[in-house]
Amino acid sequence: MKKSIFKFVSVLLVLTFLLVGFVGCGSEPAKNNASTDEKSSSNSAGGSSKLDAIKAKGTLVMGTNAEFPPFEYRDDKGEIDGFDVAVAKEIAKEIGVELKIEDMAFDSLINALKSGKVDFVAAGMSVTPERQENVDFSDQYYTASQKIIVKKGNTEIKGKDDLEGKRIGVQEGTTGDLEASEITDKISRFKKGIDAVMDLKNGKIDAVIIDANPAKVFVDKNDDLMILDEQFMEEDYAIAVDKGNKELLDVINKVISDLKKSGKFDELVEQYINQ
């Protein structure tokens, strides 16, 4: 009898241990799943977009090349001003942050954008297929064209067909640079458009290809220069953001649209471009 009871108790203990082990093994994965879910939820809640990051730091960084009047230039006090700057200030106001401007060489702007040094680029930048491979563009906000500047009295260059074989000055990385490259290999590239103009005045080059509005500004300040009537293909200016930065792009497009609807866009055109 005692032997039977002992055997029964032994079996019962074994079953108890097995049951406890089974329950323990079954509960562990559930615990891990809960931990994974919490981690996933935490990452989702804690993740932030580029726009959130801009709001958190309190500044919106604009990349530009302040050598492109009237869109961006330094005023008499050395402050960066211009049409693009005025629009950029409206974008910063819409987000609720301060605007910071990084002035650099034009051909460095897209790399600065992709590396995160700047949040967007506003620099009278034309939309081209090559640039669209690296950045996303806003809605266009201005239509421009390339013009040719020569010295007054130049009878050899009357249009772009006369530029072949001539020494042409351009601002490096601009659409004028691309246009000149299709005409001749005698190209002098400058970081600043004004430097190309000065070489033209000094007789080191025969012509300058540059956007129409800066061309007008430069010629207005130099009586010995003139702009030819002929122009290259029209092109659209737009603001560039890094690929996939849709939230910031949406804000920029909203500001451009709101400025046009309110009439303030036309006021800025009169203030900076048509003066």
Secondary structure as UniProt FT lines:
FT   HELIX           2..46
FT   HELIX           50..57
FT   STRAND          59..64
FT   TURN            69..71
FT   STRAND          72..74
FT   TURN            76..77
FT   STRAND          80..81
FT   HELIX           83..95
FT   STRAND          98..103
FT   HELIX           106..108
FT   HELIX           109..115
FT   STRAND          120..121
FT   HELIX           129..132
FT   TURN            133..134
FT   STRAND          135..137
FT   STRAND          142..151
FT   TURN            152..153
FT   HELIX           160..162
FT   TURN            164..165
FT   STRAND          168..171
FT   TURN            172..173
FT   HELIX           175..181
FT   TURN            182..183
FT   STRAND          187..190
FT   HELIX           193..201
FT   TURN            202..203
FT   STRAND          207..211
FT   HELIX           212..220
FT   TURN            223..224
FT   STRAND          225..237
FT   STRAND          240..242
FT   TURN            243..244
FT   HELIX           246..262
FT   HELIX           264..268
FT   HELIX           269..273
//
